[in-house]
Amino acid sequence: MKRIFSIFTLTLLLVACGSTKSKTNDLATANPIASSINLSGVANDKVPVTINPGRITEESVTYRIPKVVQGTYSISDFGKYVDDFKAFDYDGNEMATTQLDENSWSITNATKLDKIQYMVNDTFDQEAVGGIGGEVPFSPAGTNIEPENYVLNLHGFIGYFDSLKSAQYTLDVTAPATFIRTSALENTNTVSSSDGTQITTSYFAPRYFDITDNPMMYGKLDVEEFMVGDIKIVLSVYSPNKVHTAASLKETMYKMMEGQKAYLGDINSTPRYDIYLYLSDGSEGAPKGFGALEHHTSTVVVLPESSSKQGLASSMTDVVAHEFFHIVTPLSVHSEDVHYFDYHNPTFSKHLWMYEGVTEYFAQHFQVYEGLVTPDEFYLTMMQKMNFSKNMNDSMSFTEMSENVLEEPYASNYINVYQKGALIGMCIDILMREESGGTRSMLSLMKELSNKYGKNKPFVDDNIITEITEMTYPSVGEFLRTHVEGTTPINYDDFFVKVGLTMAEKEVPTNYIFAGGQNIIFDGDQAKGTIFFSPMALNNSFWKSQNIQAGDVIKKVNGKDLTIESAQQVIGGMFGWQEGHEITMDMERDGEPYTIKTTLTKAMATTKSLGEDENASEAQVALRNSWLKG
């Protein structure tokens, strides 16, 4: 149960988003570092990269590919995907290099260094075989190299010199002329080859951070551009089997982002926002981790191509809404760990409850606030987060977990930042509105913090809770000290009472993977590698109607083998199932095979649910209305 549960929480529900406290002193050249990626020179599924740092004035330099990238809170070791690393002097002779670790190379006699060259493998292919010596980067942070599509998360291709981290960068990307290319990086020049078959596009980045913060997508893409207020939205979609298009998602994205912009009000946004969507068809070499990775003005999303139009629109609303709200935090409000991020030996802020939790709360709250969902739908979402969070360590200090997020037992509780972290945001929001008579909120607090700090001024990690207390109310400070720094679980009933909500058992809609909330209906046998229905499946009306029994082994789903290894891809595709679809499942009960062949009907489940108390006082109703409607 824990392994399967972990697979789904980490690869299907995860919306990923991102730390040392020392500034970089550039001791070498002041010239831009000239980098190039040649997509037309791919050999054996590897892309050639060239780095020219200009004249080096030090005797020895270290070149690194990121070990950790902002927003992932896990070790990626992108250096594992680098092959044939070579350095050359100004006479074209190969120089001696020493690989210091997985991600670092030392070059002596560096004053003679002209350029570095190496080949880069993609990470998507490695997901199918378990990676190169360990964990594979989360798909939306990864890279793809295939004839029709290149996902260029540039931290997987371009590295940095320890002593030149703040240097400017130029980047030339050469690709077939038939490719569509999208990037938010400043385009400085475009040159065609003499035969017209290749185009080299030149870009400029003020510093290495801007290289890592601006992903690109090249290939046979489908692109739609539209305006939401004064923000230009660029939606780039790669659907290998042309199942989905950018045009089919445009209305959903427009409506959602229009609501987000109205919700944010006068918070400064960005003139351009890019959404890169890669749809995985489940084939060999296709990515298996579903979710998104945020950047300051863009997001990379990986979702299953098998999703229905409605299912994909729903998933995109959830993940892109979350990523877009990161323009508030950590873009405008962040600590020194984030501002001076060390890609090799990062330290982490204590305040993931704010960066991820509050962001996720905004991603859900704006939908009810702007009328995109009903109050009952919003209540159900928050109940699901409550149920989910109780599967985690509910007494773990959130600040302690956040600061030590790469280590156990904290790493396995990271996913809780999107569950309990959002509930922390909800509780503070209700407290702020109660204390202020409805004039202040969690969003207004983040606006005040944004005005105080902003994207170029980090706060001191150890001081921010004291500052928030001084800016707000003693009750907010007490809540943060008790339930965020401290280890006391939150009694959510105390907050629901304030807004006139009560808990009761209720039949609610669910999907074909859960039985209300986050009660997953599958279990697994690690030794046998099989997946089977858990007793929870009988609380899902659809599966109960199919006369399944707890323990029934699922051998195939719509012709695809289902095992522990294939679970995240096969069951992940079930998130897109909709009423009216025909399905076939090959089953086994007590060693005897049988088949389910049917048309999907509505799935319901009985679960504890939030509802509005008919006996709520005028004050409770007023606070609820302030919370939900402003």
N, C-alpha and C positions, 0 to 999 in steps of 0.2 A: 504493500500500500504506500509506504513512504517513498519508494523509488518511483512508482508511477506518478504519485502526487507531485513529487519533485520535478519530474519531467514536464508535467503540464504547467506548474507554476513558473518554472524557470524558462520554458521555451515558448509557451503559448500566452501567458498572462504578463510576462515581463515587459515593462516599458523602461528600457534602460536609458540612463541619462548621465557629474563628475567632478594632484594636490601637492613643494616644500616651501619653506618659508624664507628661502634665500633668493635674492635676485641674481641673475646671471651677469657676470662681467665678461664682455667679449674682448679677448686679449689679442686677437689676430686681425685679419683683414676687415676693412669697413665696406668692402664691395659686396654686392648681392651674391649669394650662393646660387650658381646657375645649375638647375637640375633639369633632367629630361627623362621622359617615359616614352618608349617607342612601341606602341601597340601594333605597328606594322611589322615589327621584328620578332614577334613571338616565336619561340622555338621550344618544343616539348612542353607546351602549356606554361611557359615561363616568359615573363616580360623583362627586357633589358632596361636597366636604369643607369644613368650617368650623373655624377655629382662633381661639379667643378667649383671649389670654394674660393677661387681667386688666389692671390699671393698669401701664403701662410707665413707668419713671422715667428712662430714657435717651433722648437726643435722636435716636439712630440705632440700629437693630437689624438683624441679618441672620438670615433664616429659611432653613433648609436642609432638603432632602430627601437621604437618604443616597446618597453616591457608591459606598461600599463597605459591605457588612454583614458582621458577624462570621460566620465559618465558610465564606465563599465564596472568599476569596483571589483575587478578580478584580474588575474594575471593572464595576459594574452601572448607574450613572448613573440612578437612579430618577427624578431630576428631569426626564428626557426625556419622561416619561409624564404630566407635569403641563401642563394647558392653562388658559388664561383666568385667570391668577393676578391677584387683585385685593385691595387693602387698603381698609378703610373707617374713617372717624373716628367719633366718638361722635354726630355729627349725621347719619350715614348717607351722608356724601359720600365719593366715591372719592378715595383718596390716591395720590400719585405713588410708583411703585416702580421699582427698577432691577434687571434681571436681571444678576447679576455673572458667572455661568457657567452651565453646564448644570443645576446643582443648587441655586443660591443666589440669593436676592432680598434687596435692601437697601431698607429703609423709613426715610425721614427724617421729622422731626417726630413721632417715635415716641410721644411722650407723649400724642398725640391718637389713637393707634391703638386702635380698638375690636376689630376682627376681620379675619381673612384668609379669603378664599374662593377655591376653585379646583376644577377638574375633573380627575379621574384616569383615564387610559386603563389597560387591563390589559396585562400583558406576554405572556400566553399567545397572544393574537391576533397579536402582532408576530412570534412565532417563525415563522409561516408565510410572512412576507414579508421576513424578515431583519432585523427590528427597525427602530427609528427612528434612522437615522444610525449604525449600528454594531452592536456585540455586544448580544445579548439576555440578560437575567439568566437564570441557570440555573433551570430550571423550578421545582424545589422552593423556590427563593427568590422566585419570581415571584408574580403576581397574576392572578386570573381574575374576569371580570365577564360572566356570562351568566344568562339568566332562571332556570335551575334550580340554579345553583351559583356561589358566591362564595368564592374562596380569598383570605383576607385576611391575607397577610403584611403586617403593619401598617407596616413600614418603607417600603412602596410607597405608603402613603396619608398617613401622619402624619409630619411633620417636627419640627424643633426650632429654637429660637432659640439662637444661639451663647452668649448670656449666661444662658440659662435651662435648660441641659442637665440639671441635677439637680433641676429643679422637678417637683412632682407633676403627674400628668395625670388628668383624668377623660375618659371616652370614651363617647359615646352612639352606638349603632348602631341605626338605624331600618330595619325590613325588613317585608315582608308577614307577616301573622300565621300564614300556613301554613308558613313556613320553620322548619326545625329549625336550631338554632344551638348550636355548641360552642366553648368557650373556657376556658382555664385561668385567665384574668384574673378577679379578684374581681368578682363581680356584686353591685352595690350597690342596684339598683332595676330594676323592670320596669313599664312603663306602656303601656296599650293606647290606641289612638286612639278618639275618640268613636264612630266607626262600626264599631270592632272589626276593621278590615281591616289595621291596622298595629300593630306592637309596637316600642317603643323600649327597648332594654336598656342600662343604664348600668353602666360598669366603672370600676375604679380602678387606677392604676399608680403606684407610689411614685416612679418616675423614668422618663426617656425610655428607658433600657435595657429596662425592663419592658414598654414598648410594643413594642419591636422583638423582644423575647424570647418573646412570647406570641401566636402566630398564632391565627387563628380560621377556622372554616369555617361558612358559612351556606347554606341551600337545602334541596333534596330529598335529604337524607342518610339513610344507614343507620347507626345508632349502637348499639354494644354496650358495656356497662360491666361490669367484673368486678374482683375483688380478687385480687392476687398477694401473699400475706402481708398486710402492712399498707399496700400501695400500691394505690390505686384506678387502674385502667387504663380510659381512655375511648378506644375505637376508633371513628373516624368515617370512613365510606367513601362516596365518590361514584363510582358506576359508571353512566355515562350510559345504557347499554343493559341495565342490571340483570343483567349477566353474573355479577358476584360480589357477595357480601354480607358484612357485618361478622360475621354468625353463622358463615359458612363459614370465616372466618379466626380466629375466637375461640380454638379449641382450639390451633391452631399458636402463636398469640401467647402464650397462657397457658403452654403447655409450655416455650416458649423463655424467657419472662421469669421463670418459676419457677426454671429452671436458672441464669439470670443472677443472680438474687437469692441463691441458694445459693452461687454462685461468689464473689460479692462479700463474703458474710459480714457482718461488722460495719461495713462502710463505710456511712456515713450515706447514705440515698437520699432520695426525695421522697415526700410523702404522695399525690401524684397525678401521673400521666404520661399525656399525650395523644398519640395517633397519628392523624394526618390523612392519609388515603390518597385521592389523586385518580387515577383510572384513565383514561388517555387512549385514546380510540377511533380515533385517527388521522385524524379529520376535519379540515377546514379550521378553523384557530383552536384546535385541540387542542395541548397542549404536546408537545414532541419530545424534551426532555432528561429522561432517566430516572435516578432515584436519590433521594437524600434530603438534607435540610438539618436539622441538629440545633439544638435550643434546649435550655435548661437542664432543662426539665421536659416537653418535647414534641419531636415531629419531624414534618416535612411530607414525605410520600413521593409521588412520581409514577412510575407504572409503566404498561405497556401493558395495556389491557383485554383484548386478545386472548390474554393468558397463560392457560394451563390452570390449573385449581385447584391442581394439584401444583406447577407452575412458579411461580405467584404466591406460594404458601406458602414455597417455597424462597427466592425473591427477598426476601420480607418478612423471613424469618429473618435473612438476611445484612445487609440494610440497617438494619433496626430494632435488631438486636443491636448493631451498631456505634454507632448514635446513642444508645442507652440507656447504653452504657458511657462516654459523655461526662460522665456525672455524676461520674466519677472525675477525668478531665482533659478539657477545661480548667475544669470547674466548680469542683473542689476544689483543683487544682494548676495554676497558670497564672502567667505573667509580668505585668509592669506594662503591656506592650503590649496584652495582652488585657483587663486590669482597667480601664484608662483608655482604652478604645477610642475613636478619633477616626473618625467616619463619613465625614469629608470628606478629611482628609489622614492616613490611618493609617500607623503604623509597624508592622512585623511582627516577632514573636518569632523567635529562631533555632531554636526547638524543636518544629517540626512533627513531628519524629521521635517525639516524646512525645504531643502532642495527637492526631495522626491515626494515626501508626504504631503506638504502643502500644495505642491504642483498637482499631484493626483487629486487632491480635494477640489481644487479649482476646476480641473478637467471634468469632474462630475457635477459640482455645484452650479457651474455656469449653465449647464443644460436645463436644469429646472428653473434657474433664475431667469433665463431668456426664453422659457416656454418651449424648449425642444423636447423635453420629456415631462411627464406628469409627476406630481409629488409622490404618488404611490410607486412609480418606477424609481425615483430617486431614493425613497426609503428602502426599497428592495436592494438597490446597489449597496447602500451603507450597511444593511443587514448582512449581505454576502461578505463584505469586508470584515465585519465583526466575527462571523463564523469562521472565516479563513484565518484570521489572526489568532484565534484560540487554538489552532493547530500548531502555532509557533510557541516560543517561550514568552509567555505574556508578562513575566516578571523581570525580563532582561532590561537593563538600563539602555534606552535608545541612544544616548550620547556615547556610552561605552561601546556599544555594538558598532556605531558609526565610525568611531575613531580606530577600531580594530577590525574593520570589515573584511580584510583579506584572510583573517585567521579564524580558526574554529575555537569555540562554538558559534562565533559571530557570523561567519560567512554564510552558514546554512540558514541564518535568520534574516539575511539581507532582503529577501523577497517581502518581508513584513513591512518594509518602508512604504510599499504601495497599498498596504491594507491598514495596519494600525497607524502608519504615518498619516494617511488621509483622515483617519478618525481623530487623530490629534488636532489636525487642522480644523475639523468640524467642531470639536469641543471648544477650541479657542475662539472660533467664529461666533458660536452661541454665547460664550462669556463676554466677548467684546460688545455684542449687540445688546445683551442684558445690562451690562454696566453703563453703557452710553445712552440707553433709551433708544436704541436703533440707529444712532448716528455714526457709529464706528463698527468695523468688521475686520475679519482676517485680511481681506483685500486692502482695506484702507491702511492697516498696519504695514503691509508689504509696500504700499505706496510711500508711506512715511520713511521706511527703511531705505527704499530706493532713492528718495530725495536726499537722505542723509549720507548715503554711500555712493551708489551708482556703479557702473561697470568698471570704472578705473580706480576705485578706492575700496579695498577689502576691509572687513571688520576683523577685530581680534577674536579668535575662536572662543577663548575662555570668558570673554566679557559680554557676549551678545545676549545671554539670558537676563543678566542684570540690566542691560540697556533696554531690552524689551519690557521688563518689569517697570522701569522708570518711565517709559513712554506710554504705558497702558495702565494697568490696575493691579493691586496686590493679589487679586484672585488669579490673574493670568500668571504672575510670577510663581505663586504657590502651585498652580497646576503644572507648570514646566518643571519646577524642582521636584515635585512628588512623582509625576507620571512620565517625564521625559528623561531627566537626569536620574531620578529615583527608580525604584523597582516595584512600586505599587501599581497593580493593574487598575485600569480605568473602570469605574462603575458607570457604564453608559446610560443606565436608567436615570441617573441623577440629571443628565443633560436632556434626555428625552422628556422628562417631566417638565422641565423649564419651558419647552415649546409645545406642551400638550399632546405628546405622543404616548402611546401605550403599546405593549407587546401582546400579541394573541396568535393562536394557531390559525393558519389560513391556507387555502389552496392557491398556489401561484403558478404562473407559467414557468417552465424550465426548458432546457434543451435536451439533447439525446446523450449527454455525457455526465450530467449532474442530476441529482434528485433534490432540487431546491438549494439555493445558496451555493457553497463550494463543496457539497457532498458528492464526491466523485463516485460513480457506480461501478468502477472497475478495480480489480486487484491483480496481483501478479505473483507468479511462482518463479523466483530467481533461479532456482536450480534447473527447472524444466524449461525456462524461457517462455512460459505461456502467460496469456492474459485471460482472465475470466471475470464473470459478473460477481460483484460483491452482494451481500444481503441488502445494501442500500438501493440496488437496482429495482427492488420490488416496490420502492416508494416513488418510482417514476411510472406514471400511468401508461405511457406507451409500451415500455418494456414489460410491465406486468400484463398488459393485454396480449403480449406475444407468448405468454405462458413460460417465460424463462424461469430458471431456478438459480439460486445462489450456487456458485461453483461451476456453472456451465462454461466450458472453455470456448473462446472465440478463435477459430482457426483462420478464417478469411473474412474480409469486409469488402464487398463489391469486387471480389476476385483477387484482392491483395492480401498476401500473407500477413497475419498479425502475430508478432512476437514481442518480447521485451525490447529487442533492438529496433524494431520498426514501429513501436507504439506511438512515438511522438509525431511521426509523419502520418500514419494511418488513422489513428484516433484524432489527430489534429485536424484531418480533413472532415471529420464529423461535426466540427464546429460550424461548418457551412451548410449542414443539412437543413432542409426546410420542408414544411408540410407539403404533401403531394409528390415528393420525390420517391422513386422506387428504389428499394435497397434489397441486397441479398447478403446473407451472412451464413457461412459454413460453421456449424457448431459441433460440440461434442459433449455428451452427458454420460458420465460413468463409463467412458470408453466407447460409447455408441454415437455414431455421427447422426446429425439431423440438420435441416436447413430452414432458415427463416427467409422467406421471400414475400415482401409486403410493400405497401405504400405508407409513407410516414403520415401519421396523424398527430394532432397537437399533444405535446407532453406537458403534464401537470404534476405538481408535487405538493404535499402538505408539509408546511414548515412554519416555524415561528416567524411572525412578520410584524413590522411596525405599522400602526394605524393611528388615525387621529382620534383622540379621546373626546367622546361626545359631551363629557362633563367638564371639559377644559374651561378655565376661567378666561375672562376677557383679556387679562394680562398675558396669559399663556398663548392665546390665539394671536394677540398683537405681536408677541415676540416671534412666533412661528411665521407670521406673514412677513415680518421684517427679514427673517432668515431666508425665506424661500422666494420672496418677491421684491424685497427692497423697499 
